Amino acid sequence: MATLRDTYDLAARLLNYPDKGYHDRVELWRIALGKTCPEAGAVLDTFQRGIHGLVTEELEELYTRTFDLNPACALEVGWHLFGENYSRGEFLVKMRGEMRRLGLRESTELPDHLAHVLAVLARLDPDQAEKFAGRFVLPALEKILAGLAGKDNPFVNLLEAIRLMVAGHHAPLQEVNHD
């Protein structure tokens, strides 16, 4: 049975650049969500149907168009919350420190990439996780989703499933002004 940490880690892996095992990981996360957050699982079903039949190269192209070429949809949490100012730099340093403290390996992505942020969130104690989710994760997800609003893009459903999972496990706090 998948733990909450496993469920978050599966979600984080879906935010990385797609490879040949991507469809299999979507299915694994769908199964895990069915046990931990059925509402998010239903939204993930829509994502799964939206990418059904896409080969790896098509998934890679869609991922790049969605997240890498559109700054409003970039997966860097700190960028959405702080822009390119000193506060983002502080957030990056804190994220790198948390990753090291929790034994998480860095990748080619910056420490504030949503995949890293979800992995950290999954390992925080419940009080810290609730604050972290409410202050950083959920507000950033809302901004990324707003950047995708009105677009016919299956990744909207992936991000919405992640938002529902995080909101379902961590009571959202009031959004903090990050200016």
Phi and psi in degrees as GROMACS dihedral restraints (atoms count N, CA, C in turn):
[ dihedral_restraints ]
;  ai    aj    ak    al  type     phi  dphi    fc
    3     4     5     6     1   -73.9    20    10
    4     5     6     7     1   133.2    20    10
    6     7     8     9     1   -83.2    20    10
    7     8     9    10     1   170.0    20    10
    9    10    11    12     1   -59.7    20    10
   10    11    12    13     1   -41.0    20    10
   12    13    14    15     1   -60.5    20    10
   13    14    15    16     1   -45.4    20    10
   15    16    17    18     1   -59.2    20    10
   16    17    18    19     1   -41.7    20    10
   18    19    20    21     1   -63.4    20    10
   19    20    21    22     1   -44.4    20    10
   21    22    23    24     1   -65.7    20    10
   22    23    24    25     1   -41.3    20    10
   24    25    26    27     1   -63.9    20    10
   25    26    27    28     1   -38.5    20    10
   27    28    29    30     1   -63.1    20    10
   28    29    30    31     1   -43.2    20    10
   30    31    32    33     1   -61.4    20    10
   31    32    33    34     1   -43.7    20    10
   33    34    35    36     1   -60.0    20    10
   34    35    36    37     1   -39.7    20    10
   36    37    38    39     1   -65.8    20    10
   37    38    39    40     1   -26.8    20    10
   39    40    41    42     1   -75.6    20    10
   40    41    42    43     1   -11.9    20    10
   42    43    44    45     1   -91.9    20    10
   43    44    45    46     1    -3.0    20    10
   45    46    47    48     1   -87.3    20    10
   46    47    48    49     1   162.6    20    10
   48    49    50    51     1   -54.1    20    10
   49    50    51    52     1   129.3    20    10
   51    52    53    54     1   -63.0    20    10
   52    53    54    55     1   147.7    20    10
   54    55    56    57     1  -136.9    20    10
   55    56    57    58     1  -170.2    20    10
   57    58    59    60     1   -61.5    20    10
   58    59    60    61     1   -25.6    20    10
   60    61    62    63     1   -90.9    20    10
   61    62    63    64     1     7.7    20    10
   63    64    65    66     1   -59.6    20    10
   64    65    66    67     1   -48.5    20    10
   66    67    68    69     1   -60.4    20    10
   67    68    69    70     1   -38.3    20    10
   69    70    71    72     1   -64.9    20    10
   70    71    72    73     1   -38.8    20    10
   72    73    74    75     1   -68.4    20    10
   73    74    75    76     1   -35.0    20    10
   75    76    77    78     1   -60.9    20    10
   76    77    78    79     1   -44.7    20    10
   78    79    80    81     1   -63.8    20    10
   79    80    81    82     1   -42.0    20    10
   81    82    83    84     1   -61.2    20    10
   82    83    84    85     1   -41.9    20    10
   84    85    86    87     1   -68.6    20    10
   85    86    87    88     1   -37.1    20    10
   87    88    89    90     1   -60.1    20    10
   88    89    90    91     1   -43.1    20    10
   90    91    92    93     1   -63.8    20    10
   91    92    93    94     1   -45.4    20    10
   93    94    95    96     1   -62.3    20    10
   94    95    96    97     1   -42.1    20    10
   96    97    98    99     1   -66.4    20    10
   97    98    99   100     1   -31.4    20    10
   99   100   101   102     1   -58.2    20    10
  100   101   102   103     1   -27.1    20    10
  102   103   104   105     1   -96.2    20    10
  103   104   105   106     1   -28.7    20    10
  105   106   107   108     1  -106.7    20    10
  106   107   108   109     1   -26.8    20    10
  108   109   110   111     1  -159.5    20    10
  109   110   111   112     1    78.1    20    10
  111   112   113   114     1   -56.8    20    10
  112   113   114   115     1   -33.6    20    10
  114   115   116   117     1   -61.1    20    10
  115   116   117   118     1   -43.9    20    10
  117   118   119   120     1   -67.6    20    10
  118   119   120   121     1   -35.4    20    10
  120   121   122   123     1   -60.8    20    10
  121   122   123   124     1   -38.1    20    10
  123   124   125   126     1   -65.0    20    10
  124   125   126   127     1   -38.9    20    10
  126   127   128   129     1   -69.8    20    10
  127   128   129   130     1   -37.2    20    10
  129   130   131   132     1   -64.2    20    10
  130   131   132   133     1   -33.7    20    10
  132   133   134   135     1   -55.1    20    10
  133   134   135   136     1   -41.0    20    10
  135   136   137   138     1   -64.7    20    10
  136   137   138   139     1   -40.6    20    10
  138   139   140   141     1   -61.4    20    10
  139   140   141   142     1   -46.1    20    10
  141   142   143   144     1   -60.1    20    10
  142   143   144   145     1   -42.5    20    10
  144   145   146   147     1   -66.1    20    10
  145   146   147   148     1   -35.6    20    10
  147   148   149   150     1   -68.1    20    10
  148   149   150   151     1   -27.5    20    10
  150   151   152   153     1  -104.8    20    10
  151   152   153   154     1    -1.7    20    10
  153   154   155   156     1   -56.3    20    10
  154   155   156   157     1   132.4    20    10
  156   157   158   159     1    89.0    20    10
  157   158   159   160     1   -12.6    20    10
  159   160   161   162     1   -77.3    20    10
  160   161   162   163     1   128.1    20    10
  162   163   164   165     1   -79.5    20    10
  163   164   165   166     1   169.1    20    10
  165   166   167   168     1   -53.4    20    10
  166   167   168   169     1   -44.7    20    10
  168   169   170   171     1   -62.8    20    10
  169   170   171   172     1   -37.8    20    10
  171   172   173   174     1   -69.3    20    10
  172   173   174   175     1   -38.2    20    10
  174   175   176   177     1   -63.7    20    10
  175   176   177   178     1   -42.1    20    10
  177   178   179   180     1   -61.2    20    10
  178   179   180   181     1   -44.1    20    10
  180   181   182   183     1   -64.6    20    10
  181   182   183   184     1   -43.9    20    10
  183   184   185   186     1   -63.4    20    10
  184   185   186   187     1   -43.0    20    10
  186   187   188   189     1   -60.0    20    10
  187   188   189   190     1   -47.6    20    10
  189   190   191   192     1   -62.3    20    10
  190   191   192   193     1   -46.5    20    10
  192   193   194   195     1   -62.1    20    10
  193   194   195   196     1   -37.2    20    10
  195   196   197   198     1   -75.1    20    10
  196   197   198   199     1   -50.6    20    10
  198   199   200   201     1  -106.4    20    10
  199   200   201   202     1   -31.5    20    10
  201   202   203   204     1   -91.8    20    10
  202   203   204   205     1   -29.3    20    10
  204   205   206   207     1  -101.3    20    10
  205   206   207   208     1    -0.6    20    10
  207   208   209   210     1  -126.8    20    10
  208   209   210   211     1    97.8    20    10
  210   211   212   213     1   -54.5    20    10
  211   212   213   214     1   -31.1    20    10
  213   214   215   216     1   -66.3    20    10
  214   215   216   217     1   -16.2    20    10
  216   217   218   219     1  -117.3    20    10
  217   218   219   220     1    10.1    20    10
  219   220   221   222     1   -56.5    20    10
  220   221   222   223     1   149.2    20    10
  222   223   224   225     1   -92.2    20    10
  223   224   225   226     1    14.5    20    10
  225   226   227   228     1   -90.3    20    10
  226   227   228   229     1   108.1    20    10
  228   229   230   231     1   -58.1    20    10
  229   230   231   232     1   -47.1    20    10
  231   232   233   234     1   -60.7    20    10
  232   233   234   235     1   -36.4    20    10
  234   235   236   237     1   -62.6    20    10
  235   236   237   238     1   -42.4    20    10
  237   238   239   240     1   -68.0    20    10
  238   239   240   241     1   -33.3    20    10
  240   241   242   243     1   -87.8    20    10
  241   242   243   244     1   -33.3    20    10
  243   244   245   246     1  -123.0    20    10
  244   245   246   247     1   -10.6    20    10
  246   247   248   249     1    69.7    20    10
  247   248   249   250     1  -155.2    20    10
  249   250   251   252     1  -100.3    20    10
  250   251   252   253     1    54.9    20    10
  252   253   254   255     1  -119.3    20    10
  253   254   255   256     1  -177.3    20    10
  255   256   257   258     1   -57.5    20    10
  256   257   258   259     1   -35.7    20    10
  258   259   260   261     1   -61.8    20    10
  259   260   261   262     1   -34.7    20    10
  261   262   263   264     1   -66.4    20    10
  262   263   264   265     1   -40.7    20    10
  264   265   266   267     1   -58.1    20    10
  265   266   267   268     1   -43.3    20    10
  267   268   269   270     1   -61.6    20    10
  268   269   270   271     1   -41.6    20    10
  270   271   272   273     1   -63.2    20    10
  271   272   273   274     1   -41.9    20    10
  273   274   275   276     1   -60.9    20    10
  274   275   276   277     1   -43.4    20    10
  276   277   278   279     1   -63.8    20    10
  277   278   279   280     1   -44.1    20    10
  279   280   281   282     1   -63.5    20    10
  280   281   282   283     1   -41.1    20    10
  282   283   284   285     1   -64.1    20    10
  283   284   285   286     1   -43.3    20    10
  285   286   287   288     1   -61.5    20    10
  286   287   288   289     1   -41.9    20    10
  288   289   290   291     1   -63.2    20    10
  289   290   291   292     1   -42.5    20    10
  291   292   293   294     1   -64.1    20    10
  292   293   294   295     1   -40.9    20    10
  294   295   296   297     1   -61.1    20    10
  295   296   297   298     1   -44.0    20    10
  297   298   299   300     1   -64.8    20    10
  298   299   300   301     1   -45.8    20    10
  300   301   302   303     1   -59.0    20    10
  301   302   303   304     1   -36.5    20    10
  303   304   305   306     1   -91.1    20    10
  304   305   306   307     1     1.5    20    10
  306   307   308   309     1    74.8    20    10
  307   308   309   310     1    26.9    20    10
  309   310   311   312     1   -94.3    20    10
  310   311   312   313     1   134.6    20    10
  312   313   314   315     1   -78.9    20    10
  313   314   315   316     1   143.9    20    10
  315   316   317   318     1   -80.4    20    10
  316   317   318   319     1   155.8    20    10
  318   319   320   321     1  -119.8    20    10
  319   320   321   322     1  -164.2    20    10
  321   322   323   324     1   -73.2    20    10
  322   323   324   325     1   -14.0    20    10
  324   325   326   327     1   -80.7    20    10
  325   326   327   328     1   153.8    20    10
  327   328   329   330     1   -65.3    20    10
  328   329   330   331     1   157.2    20    10
  330   331   332   333     1   -61.9    20    10
  331   332   333   334     1   -18.9    20    10
  333   334   335   336     1   -93.0    20    10
  334   335   336   337     1     8.5    20    10
  336   337   338   339     1   -62.4    20    10
  337   338   339   340     1   139.9    20    10
  339   340   341   342     1   -55.4    20    10
  340   341   342   343     1   -31.7    20    10
  342   343   344   345     1   -62.5    20    10
  343   344   345   346     1   -43.6    20    10
  345   346   347   348     1   -68.7    20    10
  346   347   348   349     1   -40.6    20    10
  348   349   350   351     1   -61.7    20    10
  349   350   351   352     1   -42.5    20    10
  351   352   353   354     1   -66.0    20    10
  352   353   354   355     1   -37.9    20    10
  354   355   356   357     1   -64.2    20    10
  355   356   357   358     1   -39.8    20    10
  357   358   359   360     1   -66.2    20    10
  358   359   360   361     1   -48.0    20    10
  360   361   362   363     1   -54.0    20    10
  361   362   363   364     1   -40.5    20    10
  363   364   365   366     1   -65.1    20    10
  364   365   366   367     1   -19.4    20    10
  366   367   368   369     1  -108.5    20    10
  367   368   369   370     1    -3.8    20    10
  369   370   371   372     1   -77.2    20    10
  370   371   372   373     1   154.4    20    10
  372   373   374   375     1   -67.2    20    10
  373   374   375   376     1   158.2    20    10
  375   376   377   378     1   -53.9    20    10
  376   377   378   379     1   -41.3    20    10
  378   379   380   381     1   -66.3    20    10
  379   380   381   382     1   -45.1    20    10
  381   382   383   384     1   -63.4    20    10
  382   383   384   385     1   -42.3    20    10
  384   385   386   387     1   -62.3    20    10
  385   386   387   388     1   -41.2    20    10
  387   388   389   390     1   -62.3    20    10
  388   389   390   391     1   -44.5    20    10
  390   391   392   393     1   -66.7    20    10
  391   392   393   394     1   -44.2    20    10
  393   394   395   396     1   -62.3    20    10
  394   395   396   397     1   -44.2    20    10
  396   397   398   399     1   -63.9    20    10
  397   398   399   400     1   -45.6    20    10
  399   400   401   402     1   -71.2    20    10
  400   401   402   403     1   -33.0    20    10
  402   403   404   405     1   -87.3    20    10
  403   404   405   406     1   -33.8    20    10
  405   406   407   408     1  -119.8    20    10
  406   407   408   409     1   -54.0    20    10
  408   409   410   411     1   -67.4    20    10
  409   410   411   412     1   -53.3    20    10
  411   412   413   414     1   -65.4    20    10
  412   413   414   415     1   -44.3    20    10
  414   415   416   417     1   -60.8    20    10
  415   416   417   418     1   -39.2    20    10
  417   418   419   420     1   -66.5    20    10
  418   419   420   421     1   -42.2    20    10
  420   421   422   423     1   -60.7    20    10
  421   422   423   424     1   -39.9    20    10
  423   424   425   426     1   -61.2    20    10
  424   425   426   427     1   -41.3    20    10
  426   427   428   429     1   -68.5    20    10
  427   428   429   430     1   -40.8    20    10
  429   430   431   432     1   -64.3    20    10
  430   431   432   433     1   -44.2    20    10
  432   433   434   435     1   -63.4    20    10
  433   434   435   436     1   -37.0    20    10
  435   436   437   438     1   -62.8    20    10
  436   437   438   439     1   -35.8    20    10
  438   439   440   441     1   -66.4    20    10
  439   440   441   442     1   -23.4    20    10
  441   442   443   444     1   -98.7    20    10
  442   443   444   445     1    -2.9    20    10
  444   445   446   447     1   -56.4    20    10
  445   446   447   448     1   135.3    20    10
  447   448   449   450     1    79.5    20    10
  448   449   450   451     1    -0.6    20    10
  450   451   452   453     1   -95.8    20    10
  451   452   453   454     1   141.2    20    10
  453   454   455   456     1   -86.5    20    10
  454   455   456   457     1    82.6    20    10
  456   457   458   459     1  -137.9    20    10
  457   458   459   460     1   122.7    20    10
  459   460   461   462     1   -62.0    20    10
  460   461   462   463     1   -23.0    20    10
  462   463   464   465     1   -65.1    20    10
  463   464   465   466     1   -19.5    20    10
  465   466   467   468     1   -55.6    20    10
  466   467   468   469     1   -44.0    20    10
  468   469   470   471     1   -69.5    20    10
  469   470   471   472     1   -34.7    20    10
  471   472   473   474     1   -62.4    20    10
  472   473   474   475     1   -48.4    20    10
  474   475   476   477     1   -65.8    20    10
  475   476   477   478     1   -36.9    20    10
  477   478   479   480     1   -66.4    20    10
  478   479   480   481     1   -38.7    20    10
  480   481   482   483     1   -63.1    20    10
  481   482   483   484     1   -40.6    20    10
  483   484   485   486     1   -64.8    20    10
  484   485   486   487     1   -43.9    20    10
  486   487   488   489     1   -59.6    20    10
  487   488   489   490     1   -45.1    20    10
  489   490   491   492     1   -63.6    20    10
  490   491   492   493     1   -39.8    20    10
  492   493   494   495     1   -63.3    20    10
  493   494   495   496     1   -48.5    20    10
  495   496   497   498     1   -64.5    20    10
  496   497   498   499     1   -46.5    20    10
  498   499   500   501     1   -63.7    20    10
  499   500   501   502     1   -34.9    20    10
  501   502   503   504     1   -71.4    20    10
  502   503   504   505     1   -25.9    20    10
  504   505   506   507     1  -102.1    20    10
  505   506   507   508     1   -15.0    20    10
  507   508   509   510     1  -136.7    20    10
  508   509   510   511     1   113.7    20    10
  510   511   512   513     1   -57.2    20    10
  511   512   513   514     1   121.4    20    10
  513   514   515   516     1   -67.3    20    10
  514   515   516   517     1   137.8    20    10
  516   517   518   519     1   -91.1    20    10
  517   518   519   520     1   170.0    20    10
  519   520   521   522     1   -64.7    20    10
  520   521   522   523     1   140.3    20    10
  522   523   524   525     1   -64.5    20    10
  523   524   525   526     1   135.1    20    10
  525   526   527   528     1   -94.6    20    10
  526   527   528   529     1   139.8    20    10
  528   529   530   531     1   -70.9    20    10
  529   530   531   532     1   119.7    20    10
  531   532   533   534     1  -100.3    20    10
  532   533   534   535     1    15.8    20    10
